Each structure stands twice: as structure tokens, then as C-alpha cells.
Amino acid sequence: MDNLILSFNVVSPLCLTMGLGYFLKYLKMFDENSLNIMNNVAFKVFLPLLLFYNVYNTNMGNIIDFKLMMFVFICILVLFGFLFFFIPIIEKDNSKRGVMIQGVFRSNFVLFGIPVATSILGEGNIGSIALLIGVVVPTYNLLAVICLETFRGGKINIANMIKGVITNPLIIAGVIGIIFFTLKIKLPTFLETTVKDISKIATPLSLILLGASFSFSDVKKYIKETSIVTISRLIIVPLIFVTLGYYVGYRHADLLGIMIIFAAPAAVSSFQMAKQMDGDADLAGQIVVFTSAFSIVTVFFWIFTLKQFALI
């Protein structure tokens, strides 16, 4: 019963916060322009500060686990490679192929995962998970560009791809956080307090914006593609890689990190990337909406199951 209550207490605030965002949009307190501006601010300011603070403020007993980073990196590559060959077999429309591949392998790890990890482990104890962002985010960005460019039929610009990865605000914040963590550099008290207070805005604001971005149009049009991606993203993928992580020997925070990476819904930014790179943006939007909505149930299940078996 305790694990059931814990799982509910972790997931329900995410659901309620996203629901608030959708309700505010229903009241017309958000429009597309304001959402774009606020998403841009959240991505470039609040989320990077949150990431930096989580890494900077992590328990010094934690060290950078390169084996875990390599395990996650290899798992993402294997998943991407399989999807790159499998999705074109079941989907003939190029504009949908790249979007579906991205929807399955690229999760909303930062926005959805950090709140989940914080709820379970407590603030200041998620450093090992936050450090995984340094591997996950650039890998996701790189592979997303490759698959969308491939099925757009365009020529992949390696220079622009590298530039996009190294100028990503989350990557920059993660690197700075690792430097401060490794060298044990301490911020002045007034600055640390400011960063801490501002970083607290990131999670609720981002979840509200995620809820406000929900749109249930074109449901019937994309029901087949959305169903395939949603089931794969939320059930099949985490079942495979959480099980693999278990047999490799990961437990507690490490296994929780693996679960969050592979069980989180599709990345919100996948919609914008699909739009910019001639993918089917409407399908990308539906994937974000439905994986986010159903993840409330599936993530609850994963947390409860792992807690029941004392694995996290």
C-alpha cells in the first residue's frame, strides 16, 4: 500500500499541473504566440538553471558513472538502429517515418524525468540521474536530425548538426554543472540562493506549458501511427531496457534513471523539430499529446512495480 501511495503521489502532481495548463489554454489565457515565447524562455533559461543546480548541488558521495552513461548511450543507439530499419517497413510516407522514429526513441527525459526523480529521491539526490543528461540530450538531438534529414531527402549538414548540439542550452548547463561539481567550486551564498529559487520555476512552468500544448485535433487521422508510437514508447521500450538494466545489475537511482529515460513520453521539442525539418508536424503533435497523457498511467505502473520489488 505504501508503494501504491508513493507512486500516486509522484505521478498525480504532474497530471494536475499539466491539466492546469490545458485549462488555462481553454480559458484563452494562452495562445500559440505566448506559448512559443514561454517555451523558448523555459528551454533557454529555466530548464538549464534547473539542470545546473541539480548537478551542482548533488550529493558529493555520487561520482560520474561512465559505465552507466555508456550503457544508456548504447541502448539508445541500438533502439534507434532498429527503428531506422523497422519503421520504413510499416510506414511508406517519408514525412511520417522520421517523426515516428523520433517519437519512439526520443523521450522527454529532462522535463518529465527530473520531477519524477526528485519526487522519489528528494532534492539534491538526483545528481547521478541529472548527469545522464550530458549523454542523453546530445544523442537525442543528433539522431533526431539524422532521421528527419534522411526521410526528408535532404543532405545532412554535419557542421550545423555539431553546432546545434554544442550550443544547446541544456548541454552547456550540464557541462558547467559537471565542472563545478568535479572541481568542488562553490557559488557565493547570494548567487546560489538566486539560482536555487529560479530553478524551482522550471518544473511547474514547463509542465503547465506542456499541458497547454495539448491538442486533440486530427485524432482519427493519425490513430494508427499514434497507437504504434504510444505503445512502443510507453510499454515495449521500457519493458526491454529496464529489464536489460536489471540483468546488467543496475539498482536504485541507476535503474530509476534508466526507467525514466525509456519510459518518459515523447519529447515536446520533437514537434518543433519536425515542423522545422518538413516532417509531419501534426503527427508529431499527436504523439507528444498522447504519450504525455498515457504516461501518467504507465509511469505510475513502472514506479509501483519497481518499488514493489525493492529495485528503486
VOPAGU-2260 file (C-alpha; in pm, 1 decimal, decimal comma):
REM VOPAGU-2260
SITE   aa  ch    i         X         Y         Z
SITE  MET   A    0       0,0       0,0       0,0
SITE  ASP   A    1     287,4     237,4      80,7
SITE  ASN   A    2     432,3     188,8    -267,2
SITE  LEU   A    3      92,5     248,2    -422,6
SITE  ILE   A    4      55,3     575,3    -234,2
SITE  LEU   A    5     410,4     680,8    -322,8
SITE  SER   A    6     352,5     609,5    -692,8
SITE  PHE   A    7      27,9     806,6    -684,9
SITE  ASN   A    8     193,6    1097,7    -503,7
SITE  VAL   A    9     473,7    1108,8    -763,0
SITE  VAL   A   10     256,0    1097,8   -1073,9
SITE  SER   A   11     -63,0    1284,6    -975,7
SITE  PRO   A   12     102,8    1628,0    -929,4
SITE  LEU   A   13     241,4    1600,3   -1284,1
SITE  CYS   A   14    -106,4    1522,5   -1413,3
SITE  LEU   A   15    -270,1    1806,9   -1221,2
SITE  THR   A   16      -7,4    2058,8   -1329,6
SITE  MET   A   17     -42,3    1963,4   -1696,0
SITE  GLY   A   18    -419,7    1973,4   -1652,0
SITE  LEU   A   19    -390,0    2329,6   -1523,9
SITE  GLY   A   20    -200,6    2425,1   -1837,9
SITE  TYR   A   21    -470,1    2276,7   -2060,5
SITE  PHE   A   22    -742,3    2453,4   -1857,4
SITE  LEU   A   23    -564,6    2788,6   -1886,6
SITE  LYS   A   24    -546,6    2745,3   -2262,6
SITE  TYR   A   25    -916,9    2656,7   -2263,2
SITE  LEU   A   26    -981,3    2988,8   -2084,9
SITE  LYS   A   27    -776,2    3154,3   -2364,7
SITE  MET   A   28    -510,0    3274,6   -2123,1
SITE  PHE   A   29    -255,8    3119,2   -2362,7
SITE  ASP   A   30    -232,1    3148,5   -2738,6
SITE  GLU   A   31      18,0    2995,6   -2981,1
SITE  ASN   A   32     241,5    3303,2   -2979,4
SITE  SER   A   33     262,5    3326,8   -2599,1
SITE  LEU   A   34     322,4    2952,8   -2572,3
SITE  ASN   A   35     609,3    2970,8   -2821,1
SITE  ILE   A   36     768,6    3260,4   -2633,3
SITE  MET   A   37     729,6    3095,3   -2292,3
SITE  ASN   A   38     855,5    2760,1   -2419,2
SITE  ASN   A   39    1159,9    2936,9   -2559,0
SITE  VAL   A   40    1229,0    3104,5   -2223,0
SITE  ALA   A   41    1178,3    2779,8   -2031,7
SITE  PHE   A   42    1412,3    2591,8   -2265,1
SITE  LYS   A   43    1686,6    2854,6   -2270,2
SITE  VAL   A   44    1673,3    2983,4   -1911,2
SITE  PHE   A   45    1474,2    2790,5   -1652,1
SITE  LEU   A   46    1547,7    2429,9   -1753,5
SITE  PRO   A   47    1924,0    2492,8   -1793,4
SITE  LEU   A   48    1933,8    2656,6   -1448,3
SITE  LEU   A   49    1745,5    2359,8   -1302,9
SITE  LEU   A   50    1987,0    2117,8   -1465,6
SITE  PHE   A   51    2290,9    2313,4   -1349,1
SITE  TYR   A   52    2162,7    2333,7    -991,7
SITE  ASN   A   53    2078,5    1962,4    -976,0
SITE  VAL   A   54    2427,3    1867,1   -1088,9
SITE  TYR   A   55    2597,6    2138,4    -880,2
SITE  ASN   A   56    2400,7    2053,7    -566,0
SITE  THR   A   57    2420,8    1676,6    -590,9
SITE  ASN   A   58    2545,0    1465,1    -305,0
SITE  MET   A   59    2924,1    1464,1    -324,1
SITE  GLY   A   60    2914,3    1093,7    -248,2
SITE  ASN   A   61    2799,7    1045,2    -607,5
SITE  ILE   A   62    3057,2    1018,8    -882,7
SITE  ILE   A   63    3021,2    1033,2   -1256,7
SITE  ASP   A   64    2930,8     678,9   -1360,3
SITE  PHE   A   65    3079,3     640,0   -1706,4
SITE  LYS   A   66    2964,8     277,9   -1729,6
SITE  LEU   A   67    2602,4     382,6   -1678,1
SITE  MET   A   68    2643,3     662,0   -1932,9
SITE  MET   A   69    2786,4     416,9   -2185,8
SITE  PHE   A   70    2508,1     165,7   -2116,0
SITE  VAL   A   71    2240,3     430,1   -2180,3
SITE  PHE   A   72    2421,3     557,5   -2491,2
SITE  ILE   A   73    2447,3     208,5   -2642,3
SITE  CYS   A   74    2081,8     132,0   -2561,8
SITE  ILE   A   75    1966,7     449,3   -2738,5
SITE  LEU   A   76    2181,6     368,2   -3043,7
SITE  VAL   A   77    2050,1      10,8   -3061,3
SITE  LEU   A   78    1691,1     132,0   -3031,8
SITE  PHE   A   79    1744,9     397,2   -3298,4
SITE  GLY   A   80    1912,7     149,1   -3533,7
SITE  PHE   A   81    1624,9     -97,3   -3504,2
SITE  LEU   A   82    1362,8     173,0   -3560,7
SITE  PHE   A   83    1553,6     318,4   -3856,4
SITE  PHE   A   84    1506,4      -9,0   -4044,0
SITE  PHE   A   85    1173,7    -127,1   -3897,4
SITE  ILE   A   86     955,2     186,5   -3924,2
SITE  PRO   A   87    1003,4     223,2   -4304,9
SITE  ILE   A   88     868,0    -130,8   -4342,3
SITE  ILE   A   89     534,7     -45,9   -4177,5
SITE  GLU   A   90     508,3     319,4   -4290,7
SITE  LYS   A   91     550,6     430,1   -4653,0
SITE  ASP   A   92     509,9     807,3   -4608,8
SITE  ASN   A   93     852,4     969,2   -4563,3
SITE  SER   A   94     710,6    1268,8   -4375,0
SITE  LYS   A   95     575,7    1027,0   -4112,3
SITE  ARG   A   96     872,0     789,5   -4097,1
SITE  GLY   A   97    1117,2    1028,8   -3933,5
SITE  VAL   A   98     851,2    1157,8   -3695,9
SITE  MET   A   99     757,7     806,8   -3581,4
SITE  ILE   A  100    1120,7     705,9   -3529,2
SITE  GLN   A  101    1180,7    1020,6   -3326,1
SITE  GLY   A  102     860,8     966,6   -3127,7
SITE  VAL   A  103     971,1     622,3   -3010,7
SITE  PHE   A  104    1339,6     673,1   -2929,7
SITE  ARG   A  105    1341,6    1035,5   -2807,7
SITE  SER   A  106    1187,7    1081,6   -2463,3
SITE  ASN   A  107    1100,3    1388,3   -2260,2
SITE  PHE   A  108    1373,4    1297,8   -2012,1
SITE  VAL   A  109    1452,4    1645,5   -1879,5
SITE  LEU   A  110    1103,5    1792,0   -1848,9
SITE  PHE   A  111     924,5    1478,8   -1729,2
SITE  GLY   A  112    1208,4    1279,3   -1576,3
SITE  ILE   A  113    1367,6    1530,2   -1339,2
SITE  PRO   A  114    1039,5    1594,8   -1147,8
SITE  VAL   A  115     981,0    1219,5   -1115,1
SITE  ALA   A  116    1334,7    1156,8    -991,8
SITE  THR   A  117    1315,9    1448,1    -747,7
SITE  SER   A  118     984,4    1324,3    -607,6
SITE  ILE   A  119    1126,3     978,3    -541,0
SITE  LEU   A  120    1483,3    1053,8    -433,5
SITE  GLY   A  121    1449,7    1406,1    -295,5
SITE  GLU   A  122    1610,2    1732,9    -398,2
SITE  GLY   A  123    1989,4    1714,6    -410,8
SITE  ASN   A  124    1991,8    1336,4    -454,7
SITE  ILE   A  125    1939,5    1310,4    -828,5
SITE  GLY   A  126    2288,7    1407,2    -938,0
SITE  SER   A  127    2363,8    1068,9   -1093,9
SITE  ILE   A  128    2044,4    1094,1   -1299,4
SITE  ALA   A  129    2094,5    1461,5   -1389,2
SITE  LEU   A  130    2444,7    1380,6   -1515,6
SITE  LEU   A  131    2292,8    1140,1   -1769,2
SITE  ILE   A  132    2152,0    1445,1   -1947,9
SITE  GLY   A  133    2504,4    1510,7   -2073,9
SITE  VAL   A  134    2477,5    1189,0   -2275,6
SITE  VAL   A  135    2106,9    1165,4   -2347,1
SITE  VAL   A  136    2030,9    1517,3   -2476,4
SITE  PRO   A  137    2308,8    1546,3   -2738,9
SITE  THR   A  138    2247,9    1187,3   -2851,8
SITE  TYR   A  139    1875,9    1254,1   -2895,5
SITE  ASN   A  140    1940,5    1577,6   -3085,7
SITE  LEU   A  141    2197,7    1420,4   -3315,7
SITE  LEU   A  142    1989,1    1112,9   -3400,2
SITE  ALA   A  143    1672,2    1320,6   -3445,7
SITE  VAL   A  144    1846,0    1536,0   -3705,5
SITE  ILE   A  145    1978,7    1227,2   -3882,9
SITE  CYS   A  146    1639,9    1053,5   -3910,2
SITE  LEU   A  147    1443,0    1365,2   -4007,0
SITE  GLU   A  148    1701,1    1470,1   -4265,9
SITE  THR   A  149    1721,7    1118,7   -4408,0
SITE  PHE   A  150    1349,3    1090,7   -4470,6
SITE  ARG   A  151    1321,2    1449,1   -4587,1
SITE  GLY   A  152    1565,1    1353,5   -4857,8
SITE  GLY   A  153    1795,8    1638,0   -4773,6
SITE  LYS   A  154    2171,3    1641,0   -4726,2
SITE  ILE   A  155    2278,6    1619,0   -4364,2
SITE  ASN   A  156    2485,0    1921,5   -4266,7
SITE  ILE   A  157    2739,2    1786,0   -4019,6
SITE  ALA   A  158    2867,1    2130,6   -3921,2
SITE  ASN   A  159    2519,7    2260,3   -3838,6
SITE  MET   A  160    2441,6    1939,4   -3652,5
SITE  ILE   A  161    2750,7    1971,0   -3433,6
SITE  LYS   A  162    2682,6    2340,7   -3378,7
SITE  GLY   A  163    2325,1    2262,7   -3272,4
SITE  VAL   A  164    2445,4    2009,5   -3016,4
SITE  ILE   A  165    2723,8    2214,8   -2858,2
SITE  THR   A  166    2511,1    2531,5   -2841,9
SITE  ASN   A  167    2218,3    2351,2   -2679,5
SITE  PRO   A  168    2147,1    2538,4   -2350,9
SITE  LEU   A  169    2093,1    2211,0   -2164,2
SITE  ILE   A  170    2428,0    2075,8   -2278,2
SITE  ILE   A  171    2604,7    2396,9   -2179,7
SITE  ALA   A  172    2436,9    2399,0   -1837,1
SITE  GLY   A  173    2519,8    2032,9   -1781,6
SITE  VAL   A  174    2886,9    2082,6   -1870,7
SITE  ILE   A  175    2915,8    2385,9   -1640,3
SITE  GLY   A  176    2745,2    2188,8   -1363,9
SITE  ILE   A  177    2988,2    1898,5   -1408,6
SITE  ILE   A  178    3284,4    2139,2   -1394,9
SITE  PHE   A  179    3157,2    2296,5   -1071,8
SITE  PHE   A  180    3079,6    1952,2    -927,6
SITE  THR   A  181    3415,4    1799,8   -1022,1
SITE  LEU   A  182    3628,3    2094,6    -907,9
SITE  LYS   A  183    3408,5    2149,7    -599,1
SITE  ILE   A  184    3357,0    2514,5    -688,1
SITE  LYS   A  185    3105,7    2683,6    -457,1
SITE  LEU   A  186    2889,2    2976,3    -560,4
SITE  PRO   A  187    2857,4    3275,9    -326,5
SITE  THR   A  188    2558,9    3228,5     -97,2
SITE  PHE   A  189    2351,9    3507,2    -253,4
SITE  LEU   A  190    2410,5    3367,0    -604,3
SITE  GLU   A  191    2341,6    3007,5    -504,6
SITE  THR   A  192    2015,3    3114,3    -339,3
SITE  THR   A  193    1913,9    3304,0    -653,1
SITE  VAL   A  194    1988,3    3008,6    -880,7
SITE  LYS   A  195    1802,7    2774,4    -645,3
SITE  ASP   A  196    1493,5    2996,3    -633,8
SITE  ILE   A  197    1483,4    3049,9   -1010,5
SITE  SER   A  198    1538,0    2679,6   -1082,2
SITE  LYS   A  199    1223,8    2599,1    -882,5
SITE  ILE   A  200    1021,0    2773,6   -1154,0
SITE  ALA   A  201    1136,9    2536,2   -1426,8
SITE  THR   A  202     941,8    2220,6   -1345,8
SITE  PRO   A  203     591,8    2363,6   -1278,6
SITE  LEU   A  204     621,0    2615,2   -1563,2
SITE  SER   A  205     736,4    2351,8   -1812,1
SITE  LEU   A  206     459,3    2111,0   -1712,0
SITE  ILE   A  207     198,6    2386,7   -1741,8
SITE  LEU   A  208     328,7    2471,2   -2089,7
SITE  LEU   A  209     324,3    2103,7   -2181,9
SITE  GLY   A  210     -40,0    2078,2   -2077,0
SITE  ALA   A  211    -122,8    2395,8   -2267,2
SITE  SER   A  212      30,4    2248,2   -2581,2
SITE  PHE   A  213    -215,0    1956,2   -2582,4
SITE  SER   A  214    -437,2    1942,6   -2887,4
SITE  PHE   A  215    -679,2    1661,6   -2963,6
SITE  SER   A  216    -743,3    1750,1   -3325,4
SITE  ASP   A  217    -671,1    1500,9   -3604,4
SITE  VAL   A  218    -705,8    1205,7   -3364,6
SITE  LYS   A  219    -877,2     980,3   -3619,3
SITE  LYS   A  220    -642,9    1081,0   -3899,9
SITE  TYR   A  221    -334,5     954,7   -3716,4
SITE  ILE   A  222    -483,9     683,4   -3493,8
SITE  LYS   A  223    -271,9     401,4   -3643,5
SITE  GLU   A  224      61,2     584,2   -3628,6
SITE  THR   A  225      -8,7     737,0   -3287,4
SITE  SER   A  226    -108,4     399,8   -3140,8
SITE  ILE   A  227     208,4     229,9   -3268,2
SITE  VAL   A  228     435,3     501,4   -3128,1
SITE  THR   A  229     250,0     535,2   -2795,5
SITE  ILE   A  230     251,5     162,1   -2719,0
SITE  SER   A  231     614,4     132,6   -2825,9
SITE  ARG   A  232     729,9     442,1   -2635,3
SITE  LEU   A  233     548,6     374,0   -2307,2
SITE  ILE   A  234     530,7      -5,4   -2281,3
SITE  ILE   A  235     758,4    -201,6   -2515,9
SITE  VAL   A  236    1070,1      16,9   -2497,8
SITE  PRO   A  237    1082,9      49,4   -2116,5
SITE  LEU   A  238     999,5    -320,6   -2074,5
SITE  ILE   A  239    1300,8    -414,4   -2284,8
SITE  PHE   A  240    1556,3    -170,7   -2147,8
SITE  VAL   A  241    1452,3    -167,3   -1781,3
SITE  THR   A  242    1469,1    -547,3   -1787,1
SITE  LEU   A  243    1808,7    -529,3   -1956,0
SITE  GLY   A  244    1927,7    -277,1   -1696,3
SITE  TYR   A  245    1811,7    -510,6   -1419,4
SITE  TYR   A  246    2002,4    -808,1   -1559,5
SITE  VAL   A  247    2313,0    -597,2   -1612,1
SITE  GLY   A  248    2298,7    -524,1   -1240,3
SITE  TYR   A  249    2163,6    -170,3   -1203,8
SITE  ARG   A  250    1951,1     -89,5    -899,5
SITE  HIS   A  251    1804,7     206,5    -709,0
SITE  ALA   A  252    1893,1     551,1    -857,1
SITE  ASP   A  253    2069,4     398,3   -1158,3
SITE  LEU   A  254    1774,9     177,7   -1251,6
SITE  LEU   A  255    1537,8     467,3   -1185,4
SITE  GLY   A  256    1737,3     678,0   -1430,8
SITE  ILE   A  257    1713,9     404,4   -1694,0
SITE  MET   A  258    1341,0     370,6   -1632,8
SITE  ILE   A  259    1282,0     744,6   -1665,9
SITE  ILE   A  260    1481,0     772,6   -1989,5
SITE  PHE   A  261    1297,2     487,9   -2160,4
SITE  ALA   A  262     950,5     526,8   -2003,4
SITE  ALA   A  263     906,3     904,6   -2028,8
SITE  PRO   A  264     672,4    1037,9   -2300,2
SITE  ALA   A  265     793,6    1171,5   -2634,4
SITE  ALA   A  266     997,7    1491,3   -2617,8
SITE  VAL   A  267     797,9    1812,7   -2656,2
SITE  SER   A  268    1074,3    1957,8   -2873,4
SITE  SER   A  269    1017,5    1678,8   -3127,1
SITE  PHE   A  270     713,9    1872,8   -3251,8
SITE  GLN   A  271     914,2    2187,2   -3324,6
SITE  MET   A  272    1196,0    1990,8   -3485,6
SITE  ALA   A  273     953,8    1802,9   -3712,0
SITE  LYS   A  274     796,8    2134,6   -3811,8
SITE  GLN   A  275    1132,8    2287,3   -3899,4
SITE  MET   A  276    1256,5    1984,5   -4094,8
SITE  ASP   A  277     949,9    1911,2   -4312,4
SITE  GLY   A  278     826,0    1616,7   -4109,3
SITE  ASP   A  279     456,8    1561,9   -4040,0
SITE  ALA   A  280     426,8    1817,5   -3757,5
SITE  ASP   A  281      61,0    1733,4   -3692,8
SITE  LEU   A  282     152,3    1370,0   -3630,0
SITE  ALA   A  283     442,7    1480,5   -3407,6
SITE  GLY   A  284     199,4    1690,9   -3204,8
SITE  GLN   A  285     -39,9    1399,3   -3161,5
SITE  ILE   A  286     246,3    1176,4   -3046,7
SITE  VAL   A  287     351,6    1430,2   -2782,8
SITE  VAL   A  288      -5,5    1469,1   -2660,0
SITE  PHE   A  289     -95,9    1101,4   -2633,2
SITE  THR   A  290     234,8     974,7   -2495,6
SITE  SER   A  291     222,3    1251,7   -2234,1
SITE  ALA   A  292    -138,9    1172,8   -2141,7
SITE  PHE   A  293     -99,2     794,1   -2119,2
SITE  SER   A  294     239,1     817,9   -1946,1
SITE  ILE   A  295      50,8     924,8   -1633,2
SITE  VAL   A  296     -76,1     565,1   -1614,4
SITE  THR   A  297     230,2     381,4   -1744,9
SITE  VAL   A  298     488,5     570,1   -1537,3
SITE  PHE   A  299     271,5     506,4   -1230,7
SITE  PHE   A  300     285,5     136,3   -1318,5
SITE  TRP   A  301     663,6     134,3   -1364,4
SITE  ILE   A  302     728,7     317,6   -1038,5
SITE  PHE   A  303     489,2      95,4    -844,6
SITE  THR   A  304     634,0    -223,2    -993,4
SITE  LEU   A  305     996,4    -132,0    -928,8
SITE  LYS   A  306     911,3     -16,5    -576,9
SITE  GLN   A  307     723,2    -339,1    -502,2
SITE  PHE   A  308    1030,8    -543,5    -589,5
SITE  ALA   A  309    1257,8    -300,0    -397,6
SITE  LEU   A  310    1454,7    -221,2    -712,5
SITE  ILE   A  311    1442,6     159,0    -668,8
